[in-house]
Amino acid sequence: LFFFRYFKGKGTKNVGFEVVNPESMPKQIAEVLPNYRMKEKALVAKINDEIYVVVTRGEKNTAGYDVEIDKLTLNEENGDKVLTVYAKYTDPKPGDVTAQILTYPFTVVKTDMKELPQRVVLEKEYKN
């Protein structure tokens, strides 16, 4: 197993990205986001030769939840390009006073990739 994992990670490269503010994200993403905001997942979209990654956290009953993309890596597995999205989740601390409203935390980044991967894997980490 260790031997397999060692070779599996070979050829992995970091993907550069920049965070996109919700006000300046492409309208195509804004239009499809409501279809995915109830789910916890990572999506990839190609718009005008730019590759974007969106991570959604699903529906939350209060404010205070957040998501940010820590890093992106690209490697090859069985001939497929696999993008791994490392996301950090923030939850409200126990005892925090938060607004009792439905929220749909998400984040959007623009990558320096030139083509879409065949698969996307979401790796989540909770931070305090």
C-alpha positions as a Python dict, from the first residue, in 0.01 Angstrom:
ca = {
    (1, 'L'): (0, 0, 0),
    (2, 'F'): (278, 243, 86),
    (3, 'F'): (456, 157, -238),
    (4, 'F'): (137, 223, -438),
    (5, 'R'): (74, 558, -266),
    (6, 'Y'): (433, 665, -333),
    (7, 'F'): (394, 616, -707),
    (8, 'K'): (38, 744, -715),
    (9, 'G'): (158, 1087, -602),
    (10, 'K'): (444, 1099, -850),
    (11, 'G'): (396, 1369, -1111),
    (12, 'T'): (159, 1570, -892),
    (13, 'K'): (186, 1940, -960),
    (14, 'N'): (37, 2238, -783),
    (15, 'V'): (-212, 2446, -979),
    (16, 'G'): (-204, 2824, -941),
    (17, 'F'): (-530, 3006, -870),
    (18, 'E'): (-681, 3333, -756),
    (19, 'V'): (-1000, 3387, -557),
    (20, 'V'): (-1289, 3544, -749),
    (21, 'N'): (-1524, 3777, -559),
    (22, 'P'): (-1893, 3681, -590),
    (23, 'E'): (-1963, 4021, -752),
    (24, 'S'): (-1711, 3958, -1030),
    (25, 'M'): (-1765, 3587, -1100),
    (26, 'P'): (-1878, 3497, -1452),
    (27, 'K'): (-2254, 3508, -1499),
    (28, 'Q'): (-2252, 3147, -1625),
    (29, 'I'): (-2135, 3035, -1280),
    (30, 'A'): (-2388, 3259, -1105),
    (31, 'E'): (-2663, 3105, -1320),
    (32, 'V'): (-2578, 2739, -1242),
    (33, 'L'): (-2476, 2787, -878),
    (34, 'P'): (-2835, 2757, -745),
    (35, 'N'): (-2850, 2404, -894),
    (36, 'Y'): (-2552, 2294, -681),
    (37, 'R'): (-2567, 2508, -367),
    (38, 'M'): (-2761, 2241, -174),
    (39, 'K'): (-2475, 1993, -221),
    (40, 'E'): (-2129, 1971, -72),
    (41, 'K'): (-1900, 1935, -372),
    (42, 'A'): (-1632, 2073, -602),
    (43, 'L'): (-1717, 2171, -959),
    (44, 'V'): (-1500, 2273, -1252),
    (45, 'A'): (-1614, 2497, -1539),
    (46, 'K'): (-1448, 2630, -1853),
    (47, 'I'): (-1567, 2978, -1949),
    (48, 'N'): (-1399, 3180, -2226),
    (49, 'D'): (-1083, 2962, -2213),
    (50, 'E'): (-1055, 3016, -1834),
    (51, 'I'): (-1093, 2725, -1590),
    (52, 'Y'): (-1284, 2796, -1269),
    (53, 'V'): (-1327, 2578, -959),
    (54, 'V'): (-1630, 2618, -732),
    (55, 'V'): (-1663, 2455, -389),
    (56, 'T'): (-2007, 2451, -225),
    (57, 'R'): (-2085, 2350, 136),
    (58, 'G'): (-2456, 2287, 108),
    (59, 'E'): (-2740, 2446, 302),
    (60, 'K'): (-2660, 2564, 656),
    (61, 'N'): (-2920, 2676, 915),
    (62, 'T'): (-2717, 2968, 1052),
    (63, 'A'): (-2454, 3219, 950),
    (64, 'G'): (-2090, 3159, 1047),
    (65, 'Y'): (-2002, 2883, 799),
    (66, 'D'): (-1733, 2944, 540),
    (67, 'V'): (-1521, 2762, 283),
    (68, 'E'): (-1190, 2853, 122),
    (69, 'I'): (-967, 2669, -122),
    (70, 'D'): (-625, 2601, 29),
    (71, 'K'): (-457, 2442, -273),
    (72, 'L'): (-519, 2262, -600),
    (73, 'T'): (-311, 1975, -736),
    (74, 'L'): (-321, 1798, -1070),
    (75, 'N'): (-194, 1446, -1134),
    (76, 'E'): (-256, 1157, -1366),
    (77, 'E'): (-432, 837, -1259),
    (78, 'N'): (-493, 559, -1512),
    (79, 'G'): (-454, 808, -1797),
    (80, 'D'): (-706, 1055, -1650),
    (81, 'K'): (-613, 1403, -1532),
    (82, 'V'): (-736, 1429, -1173),
    (83, 'L'): (-775, 1765, -1000),
    (84, 'T'): (-768, 1746, -620),
    (85, 'V'): (-925, 2044, -444),
    (86, 'Y'): (-809, 2097, -86),
    (87, 'A'): (-1075, 2302, 91),
    (88, 'K'): (-1076, 2441, 445),
    (89, 'Y'): (-1413, 2457, 616),
    (90, 'T'): (-1491, 2696, 899),
    (91, 'D'): (-1791, 2635, 1126),
    (92, 'P'): (-1929, 2863, 1397),
    (93, 'K'): (-1778, 2789, 1737),
    (94, 'P'): (-2008, 2632, 1996),
    (95, 'G'): (-2176, 2912, 2187),
    (96, 'D'): (-2124, 3172, 1912),
    (97, 'V'): (-2426, 3390, 1848),
    (98, 'T'): (-2510, 3362, 1478),
    (99, 'A'): (-2798, 3483, 1263),
    (100, 'Q'): (-3066, 3217, 1225),
    (101, 'I'): (-3087, 3230, 846),
    (102, 'L'): (-3028, 2976, 570),
    (103, 'T'): (-2686, 3020, 413),
    (104, 'Y'): (-2512, 2847, 123),
    (105, 'P'): (-2136, 2895, 168),
    (106, 'F'): (-1928, 2868, -149),
    (107, 'T'): (-1606, 2992, -301),
    (108, 'V'): (-1492, 3044, -660),
    (109, 'V'): (-1135, 3053, -791),
    (110, 'K'): (-988, 3107, -1137),
    (111, 'T'): (-705, 2863, -1212),
    (112, 'D'): (-407, 2874, -1445),
    (113, 'M'): (-508, 2538, -1601),
    (114, 'K'): (-558, 2527, -1978),
    (115, 'E'): (-789, 2226, -2002),
    (116, 'L'): (-1055, 2056, -1792),
    (117, 'P'): (-959, 1753, -1582),
    (118, 'Q'): (-1148, 1425, -1628),
    (119, 'R'): (-1211, 1394, -1255),
    (120, 'V'): (-1233, 1621, -951),
    (121, 'V'): (-1168, 1507, -593),
    (122, 'L'): (-1265, 1721, -293),
    (123, 'E'): (-1046, 1690, 19),
    (124, 'K'): (-1197, 1870, 320),
    (125, 'E'): (-1025, 1998, 632),
    (126, 'Y'): (-1207, 2164, 920),
    (127, 'K'): (-1028, 2454, 1083),
    (128, 'N'): (-1103, 2632, 1410),
}
